[in-house]
Amino acid sequence: MQRLENIFRLGIKELYSLRRDAVLMALVVWAFTLSVYTAATGMSHDLRNGAVAMVDADRSQLSLRLRQALLPPYFKVPEMISFDEIDPGMDSGRYTFVIVIPPEFEADLLAGRDPEIQINIDATAMMQAGIGEGYITNILSQEIAEFVGPQSLDSEPMVELKARYAFNPNLTSEWFTSVMEIINNVTMLSIVLTGAALIREREHGTIEHLLVMPLRPFEIMLAKVWANGLVIVAAVGLSLWLVVETMLQVPVAGSRILFLSGTVLYLFFSTAFGIFLATIARSMPQFGLLFMLVVLPMNLLSGGETPIESQPELLQNMMQVVPSVHFVKFAQAILYRNAGLDIVWPQFLLVTAIGGVFFAFAVLRFRRNISEMRT
């Protein structure tokens, strides 16, 4: 009971220290409010206001119809340009797409001579280029088919394919980016807060006060873990409700309680990892360098930005021992697909087991670090 009381009181001390640190408090507030909102609305993966120009050498009813089919909000109103303006316009970045309709296009189409439309795409705008090419191709094909009429087509399709998009039927990027921003910030902020807490103790000289008290390294470390973890869990819950569901109107499919419970399990790893990095670094600048070298790649390779399956096989196998991979898996399954404990329990178990092993390793490292400071 005395140890539990020590851990509790040390944790309260950590909360008071964090409250007095204006920079870290501002970082926590920003990471789970403005960061989530701007990531969802400012970095859209959807096609919006694509810059289109058209070279119409046909000047027919069909070419006018094709031009009028490219509508906002996906595309800007197409600009009519000459053939000589294509290269200067694309070189200057004025147009992302330039559509060239050849002379006698409508007449050749009705005569069955299979004319071609050229679509020039600025692929430096990679996201818009890939999505926009598909949009333009589908729009033009549909308009041409309607203009020609089914009676003039060579054959009718025997099978009609219809795609159904599960969990995000309108392919709205905010539904993905807002939730993933919270998931990624859980890892980064928990590591930063616990690592900064230990380095702050060292720089302010208060760690020496703890060393002369009848406290074990495990108690000191666990106090930092539960105090900073509590701040993260509270921030995640508020961000999920206030920013994601209320401001962005993103529907959360699964149980918030189950997601927060899994987050608590994951925090035993991420907070211990922050303390582990702090035992290696001797100052905040060194801690920042370690953070960039280790934590940022870990976040990028955890499956939130790109699927694990698209990574090299060796890298996939290496990342299976990193709890952040399993955290992303069960977080997406719960929040996007309404998965229950009967589905995500393997990820919960892996996060607990791997996180527990690393937590024990971090305790040993922290204890050795404390012993060196005492001597």
Sine and cosine of phi, psi and omega as CSV:
sin_phi,cos_phi,sin_psi,cos_psi,sin_omega,cos_omega
0.00,0.00,-0.57,0.82,0.03,-1.00
-0.90,0.43,-0.63,0.78,0.03,-1.00
-0.91,0.41,-0.68,0.74,0.03,-1.00
-0.88,0.47,-0.63,0.78,0.03,-1.00
-0.91,0.41,-0.62,0.78,0.04,-1.00
-0.89,0.45,-0.70,0.72,0.00,-1.00
-0.89,0.45,-0.66,0.75,0.00,-1.00
-0.90,0.44,-0.74,0.68,-0.05,-1.00
-0.93,0.37,-0.61,0.79,0.06,-1.00
-0.91,0.42,-0.58,0.81,0.05,-1.00
-0.91,0.42,-0.65,0.76,0.06,-1.00
-0.88,0.47,-0.63,0.78,0.05,-1.00
-0.88,0.48,-0.63,0.77,0.03,-1.00
-0.89,0.45,-0.65,0.76,0.01,-1.00
-0.91,0.42,-0.64,0.77,0.06,-1.00
-0.90,0.43,-0.64,0.77,0.01,-1.00
-0.91,0.42,-0.66,0.75,0.02,-1.00
-0.91,0.41,-0.61,0.79,0.00,-1.00
-0.90,0.44,-0.54,0.84,0.00,-1.00
-0.99,0.14,-0.20,0.98,0.02,-1.00
-1.00,-0.02,0.99,-0.11,-0.11,-0.99
-0.90,0.43,-0.58,0.82,-0.05,-1.00
-0.92,0.39,-0.74,0.67,0.00,-1.00
-0.92,0.39,-0.61,0.79,0.05,-1.00
-0.89,0.45,-0.68,0.74,0.05,-1.00
-0.90,0.44,-0.58,0.81,0.03,-1.00
-0.90,0.43,-0.67,0.74,0.01,-1.00
-0.90,0.44,-0.73,0.69,-0.01,-1.00
-0.89,0.46,-0.71,0.70,-0.01,-1.00
-0.90,0.43,-0.68,0.74,-0.10,-0.99
-0.90,0.45,-0.52,0.86,-0.06,-1.00
-0.95,-0.31,0.18,0.98,0.09,-1.00
-0.79,-0.61,-0.99,0.11,-0.07,-1.00
-0.89,0.46,-0.60,0.80,0.00,-1.00
-0.89,0.45,-0.68,0.73,0.01,-1.00
-0.92,0.39,-0.68,0.73,-0.04,-1.00
-0.92,0.40,-0.73,0.69,-0.03,-1.00
-0.93,0.36,-0.57,0.82,0.05,-1.00
-0.90,0.43,-0.57,0.82,-0.03,-1.00
-0.98,0.21,-0.59,0.80,-0.11,-0.99
-0.97,-0.23,-0.45,0.89,-0.09,-1.00
-1.00,-0.08,-0.37,0.93,0.00,-1.00
-0.88,-0.47,0.90,0.43,-0.08,-1.00
-0.96,0.27,0.64,-0.77,0.10,-1.00
-1.00,-0.06,0.04,1.00,0.03,-1.00
-1.00,0.02,0.32,-0.95,0.07,-1.00
-0.99,0.12,0.85,-0.52,0.01,-1.00
-0.69,-0.73,0.80,-0.60,0.11,-0.99
0.81,0.59,0.73,0.68,0.07,-1.00
-0.90,0.44,0.74,-0.67,-0.03,-1.00
-0.98,0.17,0.91,-0.42,-0.09,-1.00
-0.85,-0.53,0.66,-0.75,0.17,-0.99
-0.81,-0.59,0.39,-0.92,-0.04,-1.00
-0.68,-0.73,0.74,-0.68,0.14,-0.99
-0.98,-0.22,0.96,-0.28,-0.08,-1.00
-0.97,-0.25,1.00,-0.09,0.03,-1.00
-1.00,0.00,-0.01,1.00,-0.04,-1.00
-0.99,-0.13,-0.67,0.74,0.00,-1.00
0.81,0.58,0.72,0.70,-0.03,-1.00
-0.94,-0.35,0.07,-1.00,0.05,-1.00
-0.90,0.44,-0.63,0.78,0.01,-1.00
-0.92,0.39,-0.67,0.74,-0.01,-1.00
-0.91,0.42,-0.59,0.81,0.08,-1.00
-0.91,0.42,-0.64,0.77,0.02,-1.00
-0.90,0.43,-0.63,0.77,0.03,-1.00
-0.91,0.42,-0.63,0.78,0.00,-1.00
-0.91,0.41,-0.65,0.76,-0.04,-1.00
-0.97,0.26,-0.21,0.98,-0.02,-1.00
-0.98,0.19,-0.33,0.94,0.01,-1.00
-1.00,0.05,0.98,-0.21,-0.18,-0.98
-0.89,-0.46,0.41,-0.91,0.18,-0.98
-0.90,0.43,0.37,-0.93,0.08,1.00
-1.00,0.04,-0.02,1.00,-0.04,-1.00
-0.96,0.29,-0.64,0.77,-0.04,-1.00
-0.77,-0.64,0.49,-0.87,0.22,-0.98
-0.96,0.29,0.27,-0.96,0.07,-1.00
-0.89,0.46,0.82,-0.57,-0.06,-1.00
-0.86,0.51,0.68,-0.74,0.08,-1.00
-1.00,-0.02,0.67,-0.74,0.05,-1.00
-1.00,0.03,0.84,-0.54,-0.02,-1.00
-0.75,-0.67,0.20,-0.98,0.07,-1.00
-1.00,-0.03,0.19,-0.98,-0.03,-1.00
-0.89,0.46,-0.58,0.81,-0.03,-1.00
-0.94,0.34,-0.25,0.97,-0.03,-1.00
-1.00,-0.02,-0.03,1.00,-0.06,-1.00
-0.91,0.42,-0.83,0.56,-0.07,-1.00
-0.89,0.45,-0.73,0.68,0.04,-1.00
-0.87,0.49,-0.62,0.78,-0.01,-1.00
-0.92,0.39,-0.63,0.77,0.01,-1.00
-0.98,0.19,-0.55,0.83,0.04,-1.00
-0.90,0.44,-0.58,0.81,-0.02,-1.00
-1.00,0.10,-0.08,1.00,0.00,-1.00
0.98,0.18,0.25,0.97,-0.03,-1.00
-0.96,0.29,-0.57,0.82,-0.03,-1.00
-0.85,-0.52,0.67,-0.74,0.14,-0.99
-1.00,-0.04,-0.54,0.84,-0.01,-1.00
-0.76,-0.65,0.72,-0.70,0.12,-0.99
-0.78,-0.62,0.86,-0.50,-0.04,-1.00
-0.97,-0.24,0.79,-0.62,-0.02,-1.00
-0.92,-0.40,0.89,-0.45,0.06,-1.00
-0.98,-0.22,0.88,-0.48,-0.11,-0.99
-0.96,0.30,0.28,-0.96,0.08,-1.00
-0.87,0.49,0.51,-0.86,0.04,-1.00
0.85,0.53,0.49,0.87,-0.05,-1.00
-0.90,0.43,-0.74,0.68,-0.04,-1.00
-0.90,0.43,-0.68,0.73,-0.02,-1.00
-0.90,0.43,-0.67,0.74,0.01,-1.00
-0.91,0.41,-0.60,0.80,0.00,-1.00
-0.91,0.42,-0.72,0.70,-0.02,-1.00
-0.93,0.37,-0.43,0.90,0.02,-1.00
-1.00,0.08,-0.04,1.00,0.04,-1.00
0.98,0.22,0.44,0.90,-0.04,-1.00
-1.00,-0.06,0.17,0.98,0.10,-1.00
0.78,0.63,0.89,0.45,0.05,-1.00
-0.94,0.33,0.29,-0.96,-0.04,-1.00
-0.89,-0.47,0.56,-0.83,0.15,-0.99
-0.94,-0.33,0.75,-0.67,0.01,-1.00
-0.99,-0.10,0.75,-0.66,0.07,-1.00
-0.89,-0.46,0.93,-0.37,0.05,-1.00
-1.00,-0.06,0.77,-0.64,-0.11,-0.99
-0.80,-0.60,0.74,-0.68,0.12,-0.99
-0.99,0.11,0.98,-0.18,-0.10,-0.99
-0.99,0.17,-0.01,1.00,0.12,-0.99
-0.93,0.36,-0.46,0.89,0.16,-0.99
-1.00,0.04,0.96,0.28,-0.26,-0.97
-0.87,0.49,-0.70,0.71,-0.05,-1.00
-0.90,0.43,-0.76,0.65,0.02,-1.00
-0.91,0.41,-0.58,0.81,-0.04,-1.00
-0.88,0.47,-0.75,0.66,-0.03,-1.00
-0.91,0.41,-0.72,0.70,-0.02,-1.00
-0.94,0.33,-0.69,0.73,-0.06,-1.00
-0.90,0.43,-0.59,0.81,0.03,-1.00
-0.87,0.49,-0.67,0.74,0.04,-1.00
-0.92,0.40,-0.66,0.75,0.02,-1.00
-0.88,0.47,-0.75,0.66,-0.06,-1.00
-0.89,0.45,-0.69,0.72,0.01,-1.00
-0.86,0.51,-0.71,0.70,-0.01,-1.00
-0.92,0.40,-0.67,0.74,-0.03,-1.00
-0.90,0.43,-0.74,0.67,-0.02,-1.00
-0.91,0.41,-0.65,0.76,0.01,-1.00
-0.89,0.46,-0.66,0.75,0.00,-1.00
-0.92,0.40,-0.67,0.74,0.00,-1.00
-0.91,0.42,-0.65,0.76,0.02,-1.00
-0.91,0.42,-0.68,0.74,0.00,-1.00
-0.89,0.45,-0.64,0.77,0.02,-1.00
-0.94,0.35,-0.57,0.82,-0.02,-1.00
-0.94,0.34,-0.71,0.70,-0.02,-1.00
-0.93,0.37,-0.65,0.76,-0.02,-1.00
1.00,-0.04,0.58,-0.81,-0.06,-1.00
-0.89,0.45,-0.43,0.90,-0.03,-1.00
-0.94,0.34,-0.33,0.94,-0.03,-1.00
-0.99,-0.14,-0.06,1.00,-0.02,-1.00
-0.98,0.18,0.47,-0.88,-0.03,-1.00
-0.88,0.47,-0.69,0.73,-0.03,-1.00
-0.41,-0.91,0.43,-0.90,0.06,-1.00
-1.00,0.03,0.61,-0.80,0.07,-1.00
-0.91,0.42,0.71,-0.70,-0.04,-1.00
-0.99,0.16,-0.39,0.92,-0.02,-1.00
-0.76,-0.65,0.74,-0.67,0.07,-1.00
-0.97,-0.23,0.86,-0.51,-0.02,-1.00
-1.00,-0.09,0.76,-0.65,0.06,-1.00
-0.81,-0.59,0.82,-0.57,-0.01,-1.00
-1.00,-0.07,0.66,-0.75,0.07,-1.00
-0.87,-0.49,0.81,-0.59,-0.02,-1.00
-0.99,-0.15,0.91,-0.40,-0.02,-1.00
-0.99,0.13,0.57,-0.82,0.14,-0.99
0.95,0.31,-0.25,0.97,0.05,-1.00
-0.44,-0.90,0.95,0.32,-0.20,-0.98
-0.89,0.46,-0.46,0.89,-0.01,-1.00
-0.99,-0.11,0.09,1.00,-0.02,-1.00
0.80,0.60,0.70,0.71,0.00,-1.00
-0.99,0.13,0.86,-0.52,-0.10,-1.00
-0.93,0.37,-0.47,0.88,0.00,-1.00
-0.87,0.49,-0.52,0.86,0.00,-1.00
-0.90,0.44,-0.52,0.85,-0.02,-1.00
-1.00,0.01,-0.78,0.63,-0.15,-0.99
-0.93,0.38,-0.57,0.82,-0.04,-1.00
-0.92,0.40,-0.73,0.69,0.00,-1.00
-0.93,0.37,-0.65,0.76,0.00,-1.00
-0.92,0.40,-0.51,0.86,0.06,-1.00
-0.90,0.44,-0.65,0.76,0.06,-1.00
-0.90,0.44,-0.72,0.69,-0.02,-1.00
-0.87,0.49,-0.71,0.70,0.01,-1.00
-0.92,0.40,-0.61,0.79,-0.03,-1.00
-0.94,0.33,-0.43,0.90,0.09,-1.00
-0.86,0.52,-0.73,0.68,0.00,-1.00
-0.90,0.44,-0.77,0.64,-0.12,-0.99
-0.92,0.38,-0.71,0.71,-0.07,-1.00
-0.94,0.33,-0.61,0.79,0.01,-1.00
-0.91,0.43,-0.63,0.78,0.04,-1.00
-0.92,0.38,-0.68,0.73,-0.02,-1.00
-0.90,0.43,-0.71,0.70,-0.08,-1.00
-0.90,0.43,-0.74,0.68,-0.03,-1.00
-0.94,0.33,-0.63,0.77,0.05,-1.00
-0.90,0.43,-0.69,0.72,0.02,-1.00
-0.91,0.41,-0.54,0.84,0.01,-1.00
-0.89,0.45,-0.69,0.73,0.00,-1.00
-0.93,0.36,-0.68,0.73,0.00,-1.00
-0.92,0.40,-0.58,0.82,0.05,-1.00
-0.89,0.45,-0.66,0.75,0.06,-1.00
-0.87,0.49,-0.68,0.74,-0.04,-1.00
-0.93,0.37,-0.69,0.73,-0.05,-1.00
-0.94,0.33,-0.55,0.84,0.00,-1.00
-1.00,0.07,-0.14,0.99,0.03,-1.00
0.99,0.14,0.09,1.00,-0.03,-1.00
-0.98,0.21,-0.27,0.96,0.02,-1.00
-0.91,0.42,-0.52,0.86,0.04,-1.00
-0.91,0.41,-0.55,0.84,0.05,-1.00
-0.90,0.43,-0.62,0.79,0.02,-1.00
-0.93,0.36,-0.54,0.84,-0.06,-1.00
-0.93,0.36,-0.46,0.89,-0.01,-1.00
-1.00,0.06,-0.08,1.00,0.02,-1.00
-1.00,-0.02,0.38,-0.93,0.00,-1.00
-0.97,0.24,0.91,0.42,-0.03,-1.00
-0.85,-0.52,0.59,-0.81,0.07,-1.00
-1.00,-0.04,0.48,-0.88,0.05,-1.00
-0.83,0.56,-0.58,0.81,0.01,-1.00
-0.88,0.48,-0.64,0.77,-0.01,-1.00
-0.92,0.39,-0.67,0.75,0.01,-1.00
-0.89,0.45,-0.71,0.71,-0.04,-1.00
-0.93,0.37,-0.71,0.71,-0.04,-1.00
-0.91,0.42,-0.53,0.85,0.05,-1.00
-0.90,0.43,-0.67,0.74,0.04,-1.00
-0.92,0.40,-0.58,0.81,-0.02,-1.00
-0.92,0.40,-0.76,0.64,-0.09,-1.00
-0.95,0.30,-0.56,0.83,-0.03,-1.00
-0.93,0.37,-0.78,0.63,-0.01,-1.00
-0.95,0.32,-0.54,0.84,0.08,-1.00
-0.90,0.44,-0.60,0.80,0.03,-1.00
-0.89,0.46,-0.65,0.76,0.03,-1.00
-0.88,0.47,-0.69,0.72,-0.02,-1.00
-0.91,0.42,-0.72,0.69,-0.03,-1.00
-0.88,0.47,-0.68,0.73,0.03,-1.00
-0.89,0.45,-0.67,0.74,0.01,-1.00
-0.91,0.42,-0.64,0.77,0.01,-1.00
-0.90,0.43,-0.72,0.69,0.00,-1.00
-0.87,0.49,-0.70,0.72,0.02,-1.00
-0.92,0.40,-0.66,0.75,-0.01,-1.00
-0.90,0.43,-0.66,0.75,0.00,-1.00
-0.89,0.46,-0.64,0.77,-0.03,-1.00
-0.99,0.16,-0.75,0.66,-0.15,-0.99
-0.98,0.18,-0.74,0.67,-0.10,-0.99
-1.00,0.08,-0.80,0.59,-0.12,-0.99
-0.95,0.32,-0.81,0.59,-0.10,-1.00
-0.99,0.15,-0.61,0.79,-0.09,-1.00
-1.00,0.05,-0.80,0.60,-0.08,-1.00
-0.98,0.20,-0.70,0.71,-0.05,-1.00
-1.00,-0.03,-0.17,0.99,0.03,-1.00
0.84,0.54,0.65,0.76,0.03,-1.00
-1.00,-0.05,0.84,-0.54,0.02,-1.00
-0.96,0.27,0.76,-0.65,0.07,-1.00
-0.99,-0.17,0.87,-0.49,-0.17,-0.98
-0.98,0.22,-0.65,0.76,-0.19,-0.98
-0.99,-0.17,-0.20,-0.98,-0.07,-1.00
-0.98,0.21,0.83,-0.55,0.07,-1.00
-0.92,0.39,-0.60,0.80,-0.01,-1.00
-0.90,0.44,-0.68,0.73,0.00,-1.00
-0.91,0.42,-0.66,0.75,0.02,-1.00
-0.90,0.44,-0.70,0.72,0.01,-1.00
-0.92,0.39,-0.55,0.83,0.06,-1.00
-0.90,0.43,-0.69,0.73,0.07,-1.00
-0.91,0.42,-0.57,0.82,0.05,-1.00
-0.89,0.45,-0.64,0.77,0.04,-1.00
-0.87,0.49,-0.70,0.72,0.03,-1.00
-0.88,0.47,-0.67,0.74,-0.02,-1.00
-0.92,0.39,-0.52,0.86,-0.04,-1.00
-0.91,0.42,-0.39,0.92,0.07,-1.00
-0.90,0.44,-0.55,0.84,0.08,-1.00
-0.98,0.22,-0.79,0.62,-0.14,-0.99
-0.91,0.41,-0.64,0.77,0.03,-1.00
-0.93,0.36,-0.64,0.77,0.06,-1.00
-0.90,0.44,-0.58,0.82,0.03,-1.00
-0.91,0.41,-0.61,0.79,0.07,-1.00
-0.89,0.46,-0.67,0.74,0.04,-1.00
-0.92,0.40,-0.62,0.78,0.03,-1.00
-0.87,0.50,-0.71,0.70,0.04,-1.00
-0.90,0.44,-0.58,0.82,0.00,-1.00
-0.93,0.36,-0.46,0.89,0.06,-1.00
-0.96,0.28,-0.37,0.93,0.05,-1.00
-1.00,0.08,-0.70,0.72,-0.03,-1.00
-0.97,0.22,0.53,-0.85,0.03,-1.00
-0.97,-0.25,-0.13,0.99,0.00,-1.00
-0.41,-0.91,0.19,-0.98,0.01,-1.00
-0.90,0.43,-0.63,0.77,0.08,-1.00
-0.85,0.52,-0.67,0.74,0.05,-1.00
-0.91,0.42,-0.63,0.78,0.04,-1.00
-0.88,0.47,-0.65,0.76,0.04,-1.00
-0.89,0.46,-0.64,0.77,0.04,-1.00
-0.91,0.42,-0.70,0.71,0.04,-1.00
-0.88,0.47,-0.62,0.79,0.01,-1.00
-0.87,0.50,-0.72,0.69,-0.01,-1.00
-0.92,0.40,-0.58,0.81,-0.06,-1.00
-0.98,0.22,-0.49,0.87,-0.14,-0.99
-0.93,-0.38,-0.80,0.61,-0.17,-0.98
-0.96,0.27,-0.70,0.71,-0.02,-1.00
-0.88,0.48,-0.74,0.68,0.10,-1.00
-0.88,0.48,-0.59,0.80,0.02,-1.00
-0.88,0.47,-0.65,0.76,0.05,-1.00
-0.91,0.42,-0.68,0.73,-0.04,-1.00
-0.92,0.40,-0.50,0.86,-0.08,-1.00
-0.99,-0.13,0.14,0.99,-0.08,-1.00
-1.00,0.05,-0.03,1.00,0.05,-1.00
0.98,-0.21,-0.03,1.00,0.02,-1.00
-0.99,0.17,-0.57,0.82,0.00,-1.00
-1.00,-0.01,-0.72,0.70,0.04,-1.00
-0.73,-0.68,0.54,-0.84,0.00,-1.00
-0.87,0.48,0.58,-0.81,0.05,-1.00
-0.85,0.52,-0.57,0.82,-0.07,-1.00
-0.91,0.42,-0.38,0.93,-0.02,-1.00
-1.00,0.07,-0.06,1.00,0.01,-1.00
-1.00,0.05,0.35,-0.94,0.08,-1.00
-0.83,0.55,0.52,-0.86,-0.10,-0.99
-0.87,0.50,-0.64,0.77,0.03,-1.00
-0.88,0.48,-0.68,0.74,0.01,-1.00
-0.92,0.38,-0.60,0.80,0.06,-1.00
-0.86,0.51,-0.72,0.70,-0.02,-1.00
-0.91,0.42,-0.62,0.79,0.01,-1.00
-0.91,0.41,-0.64,0.77,-0.07,-1.00
-0.96,0.27,-0.23,0.97,0.00,-1.00
-0.92,0.40,-0.34,0.94,0.01,-1.00
-1.00,-0.06,0.10,1.00,0.02,-1.00
-0.98,-0.19,0.87,-0.50,-0.07,-1.00
-0.87,0.49,-0.41,0.91,-0.02,-1.00
-0.88,0.47,-0.51,0.86,0.04,-1.00
-0.89,0.46,-0.73,0.69,-0.03,-1.00
-0.96,0.29,-0.50,0.87,0.09,-1.00
-0.89,0.45,-0.71,0.70,0.03,-1.00
-0.89,0.46,-0.64,0.77,-0.02,-1.00
-0.88,0.47,-0.78,0.63,-0.07,-1.00
-0.97,0.25,-0.48,0.88,0.05,-1.00
-0.91,0.41,-0.71,0.71,0.04,-1.00
-0.91,0.42,-0.65,0.76,-0.02,-1.00
-0.89,0.46,-0.65,0.76,-0.02,-1.00
-0.96,0.28,-0.79,0.61,-0.15,-0.99
-0.97,0.24,-0.54,0.84,-0.02,-1.00
-1.00,-0.03,-0.68,0.73,-0.22,-0.98
-0.92,-0.39,0.15,0.99,0.07,-1.00
0.86,0.51,0.61,0.80,0.02,-1.00
-0.96,0.29,0.59,-0.81,0.05,-1.00
-0.98,-0.18,-0.03,-1.00,-0.01,-1.00
-0.88,0.47,-0.49,0.87,0.01,-1.00
-0.91,0.42,-0.33,0.94,0.01,-1.00
-0.99,-0.15,-0.65,0.76,-0.14,-0.99
-1.00,-0.10,0.05,1.00,-0.05,-1.00
-0.88,0.48,-0.53,0.85,0.06,-1.00
-0.89,0.46,-0.64,0.77,0.04,-1.00
-0.92,0.38,-0.63,0.78,0.07,-1.00
-0.86,0.51,-0.69,0.73,-0.03,-1.00
-0.91,0.41,-0.69,0.73,0.00,-1.00
-0.91,0.42,-0.68,0.74,0.03,-1.00
-0.88,0.48,-0.67,0.74,0.00,-1.00
-0.92,0.39,-0.69,0.72,-0.06,-1.00
-0.93,0.36,-0.79,0.62,-0.03,-1.00
-0.92,0.39,-0.67,0.75,0.03,-1.00
-0.90,0.44,-0.61,0.79,0.03,-1.00
-0.91,0.42,-0.66,0.75,0.03,-1.00
-0.89,0.45,-0.71,0.70,-0.01,-1.00
-0.94,0.35,-0.55,0.83,0.05,-1.00
-0.88,0.48,-0.68,0.73,0.04,-1.00
-0.90,0.44,-0.64,0.77,0.04,-1.00
-0.90,0.43,-0.65,0.76,0.02,-1.00
-0.91,0.42,-0.58,0.82,0.05,-1.00
-0.89,0.46,-0.70,0.72,0.03,-1.00
-0.89,0.46,-0.67,0.74,0.03,-1.00
-0.91,0.42,-0.66,0.75,0.02,-1.00
-0.91,0.41,-0.65,0.76,0.02,-1.00
-0.89,0.45,-0.66,0.75,0.04,-1.00
-0.90,0.44,-0.65,0.76,0.02,-1.00
-0.89,0.45,-0.66,0.75,0.03,-1.00
-0.91,0.42,-0.66,0.75,0.01,-1.00
-0.88,0.47,-0.64,0.77,0.04,-1.00
-0.89,0.45,-0.61,0.79,0.01,-1.00
-0.93,0.37,-0.56,0.83,0.01,-1.00
-0.93,0.37,-0.53,0.85,-0.01,-1.00
-1.00,0.07,0.00,0.00,0.00,0.00
